[in-house]
Amino acid sequence: MGRILFWVLLGLAIYLLWRWFVAQSRRPHRAAGPKAGEPMVACEVCRLNVPRSEAVQARGHFFCCDEHRRQALD
């Protein structure tokens, strides 16, 4: 009786591992983008939201690109 129980439990463990691997392979991959939880700021010119780490900052204002920074400060 002990051998039968061993093989049943081993088969169940293999089945559960196989199901876990299949589920992991079907999960969508995260696209490269802003870091999770990173604050977003709006451009002063076009109001586009950009991650704070990628924004151009000048005189306490945030801009999406250097061209908009020049446009606003000139």
Summary of the structure (lengths in Angstrom):
residues: 74
radius of gyration: 26.4
end to end distance: 86.5
largest distance: 86.5
contacts: 145
relative contact order: 0.11
helix: 45%
strand: 16%
